[in-house]
Amino acid sequence: MSDRSFIDRFVHTVDESASRMLALSDAAASLPRAPGKWSRKEIVGHLIDSAVNNQARFVRAQLQDDLVFPGYDQEAWVRVQRYGNESWPALVEAWRHANSRVAAIMRAASDEDLERPRARHNLDEIAFVAPASPRDATLGYFMRDYVAHLEHHLRQIFS
C-alpha cells in the first residue's frame, strides 16, 4: 500500500500558506524580491500555472503507460498572464483552489498507478528534481516532486 501521508501534509501546507499569504498586503506582494526576480504575485501565478499543468499530467499519467509530458515556458506564462497586475487575495484563492483539485487527483489515484515504474519518462526534463534511478520514475514520485517544488517557492514567498 502506497504511503499517502504526503497528500495530507500538502493540503495542510496549502491551507496554512494561503492564510499566511493573505496577511501580506497587495503592495508587498507586488514588489519584486530582487532586481530581475519575480514578485510574490508572480510566484503565486507561477504556482497556479504549475498546478494547472500538473493536474493534467497527473490525470494523463493514470491513462497512459509512460510519464512523458510537454513542458511549458514558465517565464512566458507568467509574463503573458500579467499576474503582477492581479488582486493578491484573488491570486491566493485561485492558487488554493487549483491545489485543491490537484490534491483530489492525488487522493483518487490507485496504489498501482502511484507505484508503477515507467520505463519511458521525461521527468529528467520537467520534474523539479529528476529521479535518482529508473525505478523511481513513478507517478507517486512525480506527485511528491510537485509538492517539493511548491514548498521551494513558498520559502521564497515567506523569506
BANU-913966 format. One record per atom (N, C-alpha, C): residue number from 1; atom name; x, y, z. Coordinates in steps of 0.2 Angstrom, whole numbers, plus 5000, padded with zeros to 4 digits. Each point is the difference from the previous one (the first is absolute). Layout:
N
+-----+------+------+------+------+
! seq ! atom !   xx !   yy !   zz !
+-----+------+------+------+------+
! NUM !   CA !    X !    Y !    Z !
...
+-----+------+------+------+------+
END
This chain:
159
+-----+------+------+------+------+
! seq ! atom !   xx !   yy !   zz !
+-----+------+------+------+------+
!   1 !    N ! 5004 ! 4994 ! 5000 !
!   1 !   CA ! 4996 ! 5006 ! 5000 !
!   1 !    C ! 5004 ! 5006 ! 5000 !
!   2 !    N ! 4999 ! 5005 ! 4996 !
!   2 !   CA ! 5004 ! 5006 ! 4999 !
!   2 !    C ! 4999 ! 5005 ! 5006 !
!   3 !    N ! 5005 ! 5003 ! 5002 !
!   3 !   CA ! 5000 ! 5005 ! 5005 !
!   3 !    C ! 4997 ! 5006 ! 4997 !
!   4 !    N ! 4994 ! 5002 ! 5003 !
!   4 !   CA ! 4997 ! 5006 ! 4997 !
!   4 !    C ! 5000 ! 5006 ! 5005 !
!   5 !    N ! 5004 ! 4999 ! 5005 !
!   5 !   CA ! 5000 ! 5006 ! 5005 !
!   5 !    C ! 5003 ! 5006 ! 4997 !
!   6 !    N ! 5003 ! 5000 ! 4995 !
!   6 !   CA ! 5003 ! 5006 ! 4997 !
!   6 !    C ! 4994 ! 5004 ! 4997 !
!   7 !    N ! 4994 ! 4997 ! 4999 !
!   7 !   CA ! 4994 ! 5004 ! 4997 !
!   7 !    C ! 4997 ! 5004 ! 5006 !
!   8 !    N ! 5000 ! 4997 ! 5006 !
!   8 !   CA ! 4997 ! 5004 ! 5005 !
!   8 !    C ! 5005 ! 5006 ! 5002 !
!   9 !    N ! 5006 ! 4998 ! 5000 !
!   9 !   CA ! 5005 ! 5006 ! 5002 !
!   9 !    C ! 4999 ! 5005 ! 4994 !
!  10 !    N ! 5000 ! 4998 ! 4994 !
!  10 !   CA ! 4999 ! 5005 ! 4995 !
!  10 !    C ! 4994 ! 5005 ! 5001 !
!  11 !    N ! 4994 ! 4996 ! 5001 !
!  11 !   CA ! 4994 ! 5004 ! 5001 !
!  11 !    C ! 5001 ! 5005 ! 5006 !
!  12 !    N ! 5003 ! 4998 ! 5005 !
!  12 !   CA ! 5001 ! 5004 ! 5006 !
!  12 !    C ! 5004 ! 5006 ! 4998 !
!  13 !    N ! 5006 ! 4998 ! 4997 !
!  13 !   CA ! 5004 ! 5006 ! 4998 !
!  13 !    C ! 4997 ! 5005 ! 4995 !
!  14 !    N ! 4996 ! 4998 ! 4996 !
!  14 !   CA ! 4996 ! 5005 ! 4996 !
!  14 !    C ! 4995 ! 5004 ! 5004 !
!  15 !    N ! 4997 ! 4997 ! 5004 !
!  15 !   CA ! 4995 ! 5004 ! 5004 !
!  15 !    C ! 5003 ! 5004 ! 5005 !
!  16 !    N ! 5006 ! 4998 ! 5003 !
!  16 !   CA ! 5003 ! 5004 ! 5005 !
!  16 !    C ! 5004 ! 5006 ! 4996 !
!  17 !    N ! 5003 ! 4998 ! 4994 !
!  17 !   CA ! 5003 ! 5005 ! 4996 !
!  17 !    C ! 4996 ! 5006 ! 4998 !
!  18 !    N ! 4994 ! 4998 ! 4998 !
!  18 !   CA ! 4995 ! 5004 ! 4997 !
!  18 !    C ! 4998 ! 5005 ! 5005 !
!  19 !    N ! 4999 ! 4998 ! 5006 !
!  19 !   CA ! 4999 ! 5005 ! 5006 !
!  19 !    C ! 5005 ! 5005 ! 5001 !
!  20 !    N ! 5006 ! 4997 ! 5000 !
!  20 !   CA ! 5006 ! 5004 ! 5001 !
!  20 !    C ! 5001 ! 5005 ! 4994 !
!  21 !    N ! 4999 ! 4998 ! 4994 !
!  21 !   CA ! 5000 ! 5005 ! 4994 !
!  21 !    C ! 4995 ! 5005 ! 5001 !
!  22 !    N ! 4994 ! 4999 ! 5002 !
!  22 !   CA ! 4995 ! 5005 ! 5001 !
!  22 !    C ! 5002 ! 5005 ! 5005 !
!  23 !    N ! 5004 ! 4999 ! 5004 !
!  23 !   CA ! 5003 ! 5005 ! 5005 !
!  23 !    C ! 5004 ! 5005 ! 4997 !
!  24 !    N ! 5003 ! 4998 ! 4994 !
!  24 !   CA ! 5004 ! 5005 ! 4996 !
!  24 !    C ! 4996 ! 5005 ! 4997 !
!  25 !    N ! 5002 ! 5006 ! 4999 !
!  25 !   CA ! 4996 ! 5005 ! 4996 !
!  25 !    C ! 5001 ! 4999 ! 4993 !
!  26 !    N ! 4995 ! 5003 ! 4996 !
!  26 !   CA ! 5001 ! 5000 ! 4993 !
!  26 !    C ! 5006 ! 5003 ! 4998 !
!  27 !    N ! 5002 ! 5006 ! 5003 !
!  27 !   CA ! 5006 ! 5003 ! 4998 !
!  27 !    C ! 5006 ! 4996 ! 5001 !
!  28 !    N ! 5001 ! 4997 ! 5006 !
!  28 !   CA ! 5005 ! 4996 ! 5001 !
!  28 !    C ! 5001 ! 4994 ! 4996 !
!  29 !    N ! 4994 ! 4997 ! 4998 !
!  29 !   CA ! 5000 ! 4994 ! 4995 !
!  29 !    C ! 5002 ! 5002 ! 4993 !
!  30 !    N ! 5000 ! 5007 ! 4999 !
!  30 !   CA ! 5001 ! 5002 ! 4993 !
!  30 !    C ! 5008 ! 5002 ! 4999 !
!  31 !    N ! 5003 ! 5001 ! 5005 !
!  31 !   CA ! 5007 ! 5001 ! 5000 !
!  31 !    C ! 5005 ! 4995 ! 4997 !
!  32 !    N ! 5004 ! 5001 ! 4995 !
!  32 !   CA ! 5005 ! 4994 ! 4998 !
!  32 !    C ! 5004 ! 4999 ! 5006 !
!  33 !    N ! 5002 ! 4994 ! 5001 !
!  33 !   CA ! 5004 ! 4998 ! 5006 !
!  33 !    C ! 5007 ! 5002 ! 4999 !
!  34 !    N ! 5002 ! 5001 ! 4994 !
!  34 !   CA ! 5007 ! 5003 ! 4998 !
!  34 !    C ! 5000 ! 5002 ! 4993 !
!  35 !    N ! 5004 ! 5005 ! 4998 !
!  35 !   CA ! 5000 ! 5002 ! 4993 !
!  35 !    C ! 5000 ! 4993 ! 4995 !
!  36 !    N ! 4995 ! 5000 ! 4995 !
!  36 !   CA ! 5000 ! 4995 ! 4996 !
!  36 !    C ! 4997 ! 4994 ! 5002 !
!  37 !    N ! 4997 ! 5000 ! 5006 !
!  37 !   CA ! 4997 ! 4994 ! 5003 !
!  37 !    C ! 4993 ! 5001 ! 5001 !
!  38 !    N ! 4996 ! 4995 ! 5000 !
!  38 !   CA ! 4993 ! 5000 ! 5001 !
!  38 !    C ! 4997 ! 5003 ! 5006 !
!  39 !    N ! 4995 ! 5003 ! 5000 !
!  39 !   CA ! 4996 ! 5003 ! 5006 !
!  39 !    C ! 4997 ! 4994 ! 5003 !
!  40 !    N ! 4997 ! 5001 ! 5006 !
!  40 !   CA ! 4996 ! 4994 ! 5004 !
!  40 !    C ! 4994 ! 4999 ! 4995 !
!  41 !    N ! 4997 ! 5005 ! 4997 !
!  41 !   CA ! 4994 ! 4999 ! 4996 !
!  41 !    C ! 5002 ! 4995 ! 4994 !
!  42 !    N ! 5006 ! 5002 ! 4997 !
!  42 !   CA ! 5002 ! 4996 ! 4994 !
!  42 !    C ! 5002 ! 4993 ! 5002 !
!  43 !    N ! 5003 ! 4999 ! 5006 !
!  43 !   CA ! 5001 ! 4993 ! 5003 !
!  43 !    C ! 4994 ! 4996 ! 5001 !
!  44 !    N ! 4995 ! 5003 ! 5003 !
!  44 !   CA ! 4994 ! 4997 ! 5000 !
!  44 !    C ! 4996 ! 4998 ! 4994 !
!  45 !    N ! 5001 ! 5005 ! 4995 !
!  45 !   CA ! 4998 ! 4999 ! 4993 !
!  45 !    C ! 5003 ! 4994 ! 4997 !
!  46 !    N ! 5007 ! 4999 ! 5001 !
!  46 !   CA ! 5004 ! 4995 ! 4998 !
!  46 !    C ! 4997 ! 4993 ! 5003 !
!  47 !    N ! 4998 ! 5000 ! 5006 !
!  47 !   CA ! 4998 ! 4994 ! 5004 !
!  47 !    C ! 4993 ! 4998 ! 4997 !
!  48 !    N ! 4996 ! 5005 ! 4998 !
!  48 !   CA ! 4993 ! 4999 ! 4997 !
!  48 !    C ! 5002 ! 4996 ! 4994 !
!  49 !    N ! 5004 ! 5003 ! 4995 !
!  49 !   CA ! 5002 ! 4997 ! 4994 !
!  49 !    C ! 5002 ! 4992 ! 5001 !
!  50 !    N ! 5005 ! 5000 ! 5005 !
!  50 !   CA ! 5002 ! 4993 ! 5002 !
!  50 !    C ! 4995 ! 4995 ! 5002 !
!  51 !    N ! 4995 ! 5003 ! 5004 !
!  51 !   CA ! 4994 ! 4996 ! 5002 !
!  51 !    C ! 4996 ! 4997 ! 4994 !
!  52 !    N ! 4999 ! 5005 ! 4995 !
!  52 !   CA ! 4996 ! 4999 ! 4994 !
!  52 !    C ! 5003 ! 4995 ! 4996 !
!  53 !    N ! 5007 ! 5001 ! 4999 !
!  53 !   CA ! 5003 ! 4995 ! 4996 !
!  53 !    C ! 5001 ! 4993 ! 5003 !
!  54 !    N ! 5001 ! 5000 ! 5006 !
!  54 !   CA ! 5001 ! 4993 ! 5004 !
!  54 !    C ! 4994 ! 4997 ! 5001 !
!  55 !    N ! 4994 ! 5004 ! 5001 !
!  55 !   CA ! 4994 ! 4996 ! 5000 !
!  55 !    C ! 4999 ! 4996 ! 4994 !
!  56 !    N ! 5001 ! 5003 ! 4994 !
!  56 !   CA ! 4999 ! 4996 ! 4994 !
!  56 !    C ! 5005 ! 4995 ! 4999 !
!  57 !    N ! 5006 ! 5001 ! 5002 !
!  57 !   CA ! 5005 ! 4994 ! 5000 !
!  57 !    C ! 4998 ! 4994 ! 5005 !
!  58 !    N ! 4998 ! 5002 ! 5006 !
!  58 !   CA ! 4998 ! 4995 ! 5004 !
!  58 !    C ! 4994 ! 4996 ! 4998 !
!  59 !    N ! 4995 ! 5003 ! 4996 !
!  59 !   CA ! 4995 ! 4996 ! 4998 !
!  59 !    C ! 5002 ! 4996 ! 4994 !
!  60 !    N ! 5004 ! 5003 ! 4995 !
!  60 !   CA ! 5003 ! 4996 ! 4995 !
!  60 !    C ! 5004 ! 4994 ! 5002 !
!  61 !    N ! 5004 ! 5001 ! 5005 !
!  61 !   CA ! 5004 ! 4995 ! 5002 !
!  61 !    C ! 4996 ! 4993 ! 5002 !
!  62 !    N ! 4994 ! 5001 ! 5002 !
!  62 !   CA ! 4996 ! 4995 ! 5002 !
!  62 !    C ! 4996 ! 4996 ! 4994 !
!  63 !    N ! 5001 ! 5003 ! 4994 !
!  63 !   CA ! 4997 ! 4998 ! 4994 !
!  63 !    C ! 5005 ! 4998 ! 4995 !
!  64 !    N ! 5007 ! 5000 ! 5001 !
!  64 !   CA ! 5005 ! 4998 ! 4996 !
!  64 !    C ! 5005 ! 4996 ! 5003 !
!  65 !    N ! 5004 ! 4997 ! 4996 !
!  65 !   CA ! 5006 ! 4996 ! 5003 !
!  65 !    C ! 5006 ! 5003 ! 5001 !
!  66 !    N ! 5001 ! 5007 ! 4998 !
!  66 !   CA ! 5006 ! 5003 ! 5002 !
!  66 !    C ! 4999 ! 5007 ! 5004 !
!  67 !    N ! 5005 ! 5003 ! 5001 !
!  67 !   CA ! 5000 ! 5006 ! 5004 !
!  67 !    C ! 5003 ! 5006 ! 4995 !
!  68 !    N ! 4998 ! 5000 ! 4994 !
!  68 !   CA ! 5003 ! 5005 ! 4995 !
!  68 !    C ! 4995 ! 5005 ! 4999 !
!  69 !    N ! 5001 ! 5007 ! 5002 !
!  69 !   CA ! 4996 ! 5005 ! 5000 !
!  69 !    C ! 5003 ! 5006 ! 4997 !
!  70 !    N ! 4997 ! 5005 ! 4996 !
!  70 !   CA ! 5003 ! 5006 ! 4998 !
!  70 !    C ! 5002 ! 5004 ! 5006 !
!  71 !    N ! 5005 ! 5004 ! 4999 !
!  71 !   CA ! 5002 ! 5005 ! 5004 !
!  71 !    C ! 4996 ! 5007 ! 4999 !
!  72 !    N ! 5002 ! 5005 ! 5003 !
!  72 !   CA ! 4997 ! 5006 ! 4998 !
!  72 !    C ! 5005 ! 5006 ! 5002 !
!  73 !    N ! 5000 ! 5005 ! 4997 !
!  73 !   CA ! 5004 ! 5006 ! 5001 !
!  73 !    C ! 4997 ! 5004 ! 5006 !
!  74 !    N ! 5003 ! 4999 ! 5006 !
!  74 !   CA ! 4997 ! 5003 ! 5006 !
!  74 !    C ! 5001 ! 5007 ! 5000 !
!  75 !    N ! 5005 ! 5003 ! 4998 !
!  75 !   CA ! 5001 ! 5007 ! 4999 !
!  75 !    C ! 4995 ! 5003 ! 4996 !
!  76 !    N ! 4999 ! 4997 ! 4994 !
!  76 !   CA ! 4995 ! 5003 ! 4995 !
!  76 !    C ! 4993 ! 5000 ! 5003 !
!  77 !    N ! 4998 ! 4994 ! 5003 !
!  77 !   CA ! 4993 ! 4999 ! 5003 !
!  77 !    C ! 4999 ! 5006 ! 5005 !
!  78 !    N ! 5005 ! 5001 ! 5005 !
!  78 !   CA ! 4999 ! 5005 ! 5005 !
!  78 !    C ! 5000 ! 5007 ! 4996 !
!  79 !    N ! 5004 ! 5002 ! 4995 !
!  79 !   CA ! 5000 ! 5006 ! 4997 !
!  79 !    C ! 4993 ! 5001 ! 4996 !
!  80 !    N ! 4998 ! 4995 ! 4997 !
!  80 !   CA ! 4994 ! 5001 ! 4996 !
!  80 !    C ! 4994 ! 5001 ! 5004 !
!  81 !    N ! 5000 ! 4997 ! 5006 !
!  81 !   CA ! 4994 ! 5000 ! 5004 !
!  81 !    C ! 5000 ! 5006 ! 5005 !
!  82 !    N ! 5005 ! 5004 ! 5000 !
!  82 !   CA ! 5001 ! 5006 ! 5004 !
!  82 !    C ! 4998 ! 4999 ! 5007 !
!  83 !    N ! 5002 ! 4995 ! 5003 !
!  83 !   CA ! 4998 ! 4999 ! 5007 !
!  83 !    C ! 5001 ! 5006 ! 5005 !
!  84 !    N ! 5006 ! 5004 ! 4998 !
!  84 !   CA ! 5001 ! 5005 ! 5004 !
!  84 !    C ! 4995 ! 5006 ! 5001 !
!  85 !    N ! 4995 ! 4999 ! 4995 !
!  85 !   CA ! 4995 ! 5005 ! 5000 !
!  85 !    C ! 4993 ! 4998 ! 5003 !
!  86 !    N ! 5000 ! 4994 ! 5002 !
!  86 !   CA ! 4994 ! 4996 ! 5003 !
!  86 !    C ! 5000 ! 5002 ! 5008 !
!  87 !    N ! 4994 ! 4999 ! 5002 !
!  87 !   CA ! 4998 ! 5001 ! 5007 !
!  87 !    C ! 5004 ! 4995 ! 5004 !
!  88 !    N ! 5003 ! 5001 ! 5006 !
!  88 !   CA ! 5004 ! 4995 ! 5004 !
!  88 !    C ! 4995 ! 4995 ! 5003 !
!  89 !    N ! 4995 ! 5002 ! 5003 !
!  89 !   CA ! 4995 ! 4995 ! 5003 !
!  89 !    C ! 4997 ! 4996 ! 4994 !
!  90 !    N ! 4999 ! 5003 ! 4994 !
!  90 !   CA ! 4997 ! 4995 ! 4995 !
!  90 !    C ! 5005 ! 4995 ! 4997 !
!  91 !    N ! 5006 ! 5002 ! 5000 !
!  91 !   CA ! 5006 ! 4995 ! 4998 !
!  91 !    C ! 5000 ! 4995 ! 5005 !
!  92 !    N ! 5000 ! 5002 ! 5007 !
!  92 !   CA ! 5001 ! 4995 ! 5005 !
!  92 !    C ! 4994 ! 4995 ! 5000 !
!  93 !    N ! 4994 ! 5002 ! 4999 !
!  93 !   CA ! 4994 ! 4996 ! 4999 !
!  93 !    C ! 5001 ! 4995 ! 4994 !
!  94 !    N ! 5002 ! 5003 ! 4995 !
!  94 !   CA ! 5001 ! 4996 ! 4994 !
!  94 !    C ! 5005 ! 4994 ! 5001 !
!  95 !    N ! 5005 ! 5002 ! 5003 !
!  95 !   CA ! 5006 ! 4995 ! 5002 !
!  95 !    C ! 4997 ! 4995 ! 5004 !
!  96 !    N ! 4996 ! 5002 ! 5005 !
!  96 !   CA ! 4998 ! 4995 ! 5005 !
!  96 !    C ! 4995 ! 4995 ! 4996 !
!  97 !    N ! 4995 ! 5003 ! 4996 !
!  97 !   CA ! 4996 ! 4996 ! 4997 !
!  97 !    C ! 5003 ! 4995 ! 4995 !
!  98 !    N ! 5005 ! 5003 ! 4996 !
!  98 !   CA ! 5003 ! 4995 ! 4995 !
!  98 !    C ! 5004 ! 4994 ! 5004 !
!  99 !    N ! 5003 ! 5002 ! 5006 !
!  99 !   CA ! 5003 ! 4994 ! 5004 !
!  99 !    C ! 4995 ! 4996 ! 5003 !
! 100 !    N ! 4994 ! 5002 ! 5001 !
! 100 !   CA ! 4995 ! 4996 ! 5003 !
! 100 !    C ! 4998 ! 4994 ! 4995 !
! 101 !    N ! 5000 ! 5002 ! 4993 !
! 101 !   CA ! 4999 ! 4996 ! 4995 !
! 101 !    C ! 5005 ! 4995 ! 4999 !
! 102 !    N ! 5006 ! 5002 ! 5001 !
! 102 !   CA ! 5006 ! 4996 ! 4999 !
! 102 !    C ! 5000 ! 4995 ! 5006 !
! 103 !    N ! 4998 ! 5002 ! 5006 !
! 103 !   CA ! 5000 ! 4995 ! 5006 !
! 103 !    C ! 4995 ! 4995 ! 4998 !
! 104 !    N ! 4994 ! 5002 ! 4998 !
! 104 !   CA ! 4995 ! 4995 ! 4998 !
! 104 !    C ! 5002 ! 4995 ! 4995 !
! 105 !    N ! 5004 ! 5002 ! 4995 !
! 105 !   CA ! 5003 ! 4995 ! 4995 !
! 105 !    C ! 5005 ! 4995 ! 5004 !
! 106 !    N ! 5004 ! 5003 ! 5004 !
! 106 !   CA ! 5005 ! 4996 ! 5004 !
! 106 !    C ! 4996 ! 4995 ! 5004 !
! 107 !    N ! 4995 ! 5002 ! 5003 !
! 107 !   CA ! 4996 ! 4995 ! 5005 !
! 107 !    C ! 4997 ! 4995 ! 4996 !
! 108 !    N ! 4997 ! 5002 ! 4994 !
! 108 !   CA ! 4997 ! 4995 ! 4996 !
! 108 !    C ! 5004 ! 4995 ! 4996 !
! 109 !    N ! 5006 ! 5001 ! 4999 !
! 109 !   CA ! 5005 ! 4995 ! 4997 !
! 109 !    C ! 5000 ! 4994 ! 5003 !
! 110 !    N ! 5000 ! 4994 ! 4997 !
! 110 !   CA ! 5001 ! 4994 ! 5003 !
! 110 !    C ! 5007 ! 4999 ! 5002 !
! 111 !    N ! 5001 ! 4995 ! 5004 !
! 111 !   CA ! 5007 ! 4998 ! 5003 !
! 111 !    C ! 5004 ! 4998 ! 4994 !
! 112 !    N ! 4997 ! 4996 ! 4995 !
! 112 !   CA ! 5003 ! 4997 ! 4994 !
! 112 !    C ! 5003 ! 5006 ! 4996 !
! 113 !    N ! 4996 ! 5005 ! 4999 !
! 113 !   CA ! 5002 ! 5006 ! 4996 !
! 113 !    C ! 5005 ! 5004 ! 5003 !
! 114 !    N ! 5000 ! 5000 ! 5007 !
! 114 !   CA ! 5005 ! 5004 ! 5003 !
! 114 !    C ! 5007 ! 4997 ! 5000 !
! 115 !    N ! 5000 ! 4993 ! 5001 !
! 115 !   CA ! 5006 ! 4996 ! 5001 !
! 115 !    C ! 5003 ! 4997 ! 4994 !
! 116 !    N ! 4997 ! 5000 ! 4995 !
! 116 !   CA ! 5002 ! 4997 ! 4994 !
! 116 !    C ! 5006 ! 5003 ! 4996 !
! 117 !    N ! 5006 ! 4998 ! 5000 !
! 117 !   CA ! 5005 ! 5003 ! 4996 !
! 117 !    C ! 4999 ! 5001 ! 4993 !
! 118 !    N ! 5002 ! 5005 ! 4997 !
! 118 !   CA ! 4999 ! 5001 ! 4993 !
! 118 !    C ! 5007 ! 5001 ! 4996 !
! 119 !    N ! 5001 ! 4995 ! 4996 !
! 119 !   CA ! 5006 ! 5000 ! 4996 !
! 119 !    C ! 5001 ! 5006 ! 4996 !
! 120 !    N ! 4994 ! 5002 ! 4997 !
! 120 !   CA ! 5001 ! 5007 ! 4996 !
! 120 !    C ! 4997 ! 5005 ! 5004 !
! 121 !    N ! 5005 ! 5005 ! 5001 !
! 121 !   CA ! 4998 ! 5007 ! 5003 !
! 121 !    C ! 5004 ! 5005 ! 4998 !
! 122 !    N ! 4998 ! 5006 ! 5002 !
! 122 !   CA ! 5005 ! 5006 ! 4999 !
! 122 !    C ! 5000 ! 5004 ! 5006 !
! 123 !    N ! 5000 ! 4997 ! 5006 !
! 123 !   CA ! 5000 ! 5003 ! 5006 !
! 123 !    C ! 5007 ! 5004 ! 5001 !
! 124 !    N ! 5005 ! 4997 ! 4997 !
! 124 !   CA ! 5006 ! 5003 ! 5000 !
! 124 !    C ! 5000 ! 5007 ! 4997 !
! 125 !    N ! 4995 ! 5002 ! 4996 !
! 125 !   CA ! 4999 ! 5006 ! 4997 !
! 125 !    C ! 4995 ! 5005 ! 5003 !
! 126 !    N ! 4994 ! 4997 ! 5003 !
! 126 !   CA ! 4995 ! 5004 ! 5002 !
! 126 !    C ! 4999 ! 4999 ! 5008 !
! 127 !    N ! 5003 ! 4996 ! 5003 !
! 127 !   CA ! 4999 ! 4999 ! 5008 !
! 127 !    C ! 5005 ! 5006 ! 5003 !
! 128 !    N ! 4998 ! 5002 ! 5006 !
! 128 !   CA ! 5004 ! 5004 ! 5004 !
! 128 !    C ! 5007 ! 4997 ! 5001 !
! 129 !    N ! 5000 ! 4994 ! 5002 !
! 129 !   CA ! 5006 ! 4996 ! 5001 !
! 129 !    C ! 4999 ! 4993 ! 4997 !
! 130 !    N ! 5004 ! 4999 ! 4995 !
! 130 !   CA ! 5000 ! 4994 ! 4996 !
! 130 !    C ! 5000 ! 4994 ! 5005 !
! 131 !    N ! 4997 ! 4994 ! 4998 !
! 131 !   CA ! 5001 ! 4994 ! 5004 !
! 131 !    C ! 5007 ! 4997 ! 5000 !
! 132 !    N ! 5002 ! 4998 ! 5005 !
! 132 !   CA ! 5007 ! 4997 ! 5001 !
! 132 !    C ! 5001 ! 4994 ! 4996 !
! 133 !    N ! 4995 ! 4996 ! 4999 !
! 133 !   CA ! 5001 ! 4993 ! 4997 !
! 133 !    C ! 4993 ! 4999 ! 4996 !
! 134 !    N ! 5001 ! 4996 ! 4995 !
! 134 !   CA ! 4994 ! 4998 ! 4995 !
! 134 !    C ! 4994 ! 4997 ! 5005 !
! 135 !    N ! 5001 ! 4997 ! 5005 !
! 135 !   CA ! 4995 ! 4997 ! 5004 !
! 135 !    C ! 4996 ! 5005 ! 5004 !
! 136 !    N ! 5003 ! 5006 ! 5000 !
! 136 !   CA ! 4997 ! 5006 ! 5004 !
! 136 !    C ! 4995 ! 5004 ! 4995 !
! 137 !    N ! 5000 ! 4998 ! 4994 !
! 137 !   CA ! 4996 ! 5004 ! 4995 !
! 137 !    C ! 4992 ! 4997 ! 5001 !
! 138 !    N ! 4997 ! 5002 ! 5005 !
! 138 !   CA ! 4993 ! 4998 ! 5001 !
! 138 !    C ! 4996 ! 5007 ! 5001 !
! 139 !    N ! 4993 ! 4999 ! 4999 !
! 139 !   CA ! 4996 ! 5005 ! 5001 !
! 139 !    C ! 5000 ! 5003 ! 5007 !
! 140 !    N ! 5001 ! 4995 ! 5005 !
! 140 !   CA ! 5001 ! 5002 ! 5007 !
! 140 !    C ! 5006 ! 5005 ! 5001 !
! 141 !    N ! 5005 ! 4998 ! 4997 !
! 141 !   CA ! 5006 ! 5004 ! 5000 !
! 141 !    C ! 4999 ! 5007 ! 4997 !
! 142 !    N ! 4997 ! 5000 ! 4994 !
! 142 !   CA ! 4998 ! 5007 ! 4997 !
! 142 !    C ! 4996 ! 5004 ! 5004 !
! 143 !    N ! 4995 ! 4997 ! 5004 !
! 143 !   CA ! 4995 ! 5004 ! 5004 !
! 143 !    C ! 5004 ! 5003 ! 5006 !
! 144 !    N ! 5005 ! 4996 ! 5003 !
! 144 !   CA ! 5004 ! 5002 ! 5005 !
! 144 !    C ! 5004 ! 5006 ! 4998 !
! 145 !    N ! 5003 ! 4999 ! 4994 !
! 145 !   CA ! 5004 ! 5005 ! 4997 !
! 145 !    C ! 4996 ! 5007 ! 4999 !
! 146 !    N ! 4994 ! 4999 ! 4998 !
! 146 !   CA ! 4996 ! 5006 ! 4999 !
! 146 !    C ! 4999 ! 5004 ! 5007 !
! 147 !    N ! 4999 ! 4996 ! 5005 !
! 147 !   CA ! 5000 ! 5003 ! 5007 !
! 147 !    C ! 5006 ! 5003 ! 5002 !
! 148 !    N ! 5006 ! 4997 ! 4999 !
! 148 !   CA ! 5006 ! 5003 ! 5001 !
! 148 !    C ! 5001 ! 5007 ! 4996 !
! 149 !    N ! 4998 ! 5000 ! 4994 !
! 149 !   CA ! 5001 ! 5006 ! 4996 !
! 149 !    C ! 4995 ! 5005 ! 5003 !
! 150 !    N ! 4994 ! 4999 ! 5002 !
! 150 !   CA ! 4996 ! 5005 ! 5003 !
! 150 !    C ! 5003 ! 5002 ! 5007 !
! 151 !    N ! 5003 ! 4996 ! 5004 !
! 151 !   CA ! 5003 ! 5002 ! 5006 !
! 151 !    C ! 5006 ! 5004 ! 4999 !
! 152 !    N ! 5004 ! 4999 ! 4995 !
! 152 !   CA ! 5006 ! 5004 ! 4998 !
! 152 !    C ! 4997 ! 5007 ! 4999 !
! 153 !    N ! 4995 ! 5001 ! 4996 !
! 153 !   CA ! 4998 ! 5007 ! 4998 !
! 153 !    C ! 4996 ! 5003 ! 5006 !
! 154 !    N ! 4997 ! 4996 ! 5005 !
! 154 !   CA ! 4997 ! 5003 ! 5006 !
! 154 !    C ! 5006 ! 5003 ! 5004 !
! 155 !    N ! 5006 ! 4997 ! 5001 !
! 155 !   CA ! 5005 ! 5003 ! 5003 !
! 155 !    C ! 5002 ! 5006 ! 4997 !
! 156 !    N ! 5000 ! 5001 ! 4994 !
! 156 !   CA ! 5002 ! 5006 ! 4997 !
! 156 !    C ! 4994 ! 5006 ! 5002 !
! 157 !    N ! 4994 ! 4998 ! 5000 !
! 157 !   CA ! 4995 ! 5005 ! 5001 !
! 157 !    C ! 5001 ! 5002 ! 5008 !
! 158 !    N ! 5001 ! 4996 ! 5004 !
! 158 !   CA ! 5000 ! 5001 ! 5007 !
! 158 !    C ! 5007 ! 5003 ! 5003 !
! 159 !    N ! 5005 ! 5000 ! 4995 !
! 159 !   CA ! 5007 ! 5002 ! 5003 !
! 159 !    C ! 5000 ! 5007 ! 5000 !
+-----+------+------+------+------+
END
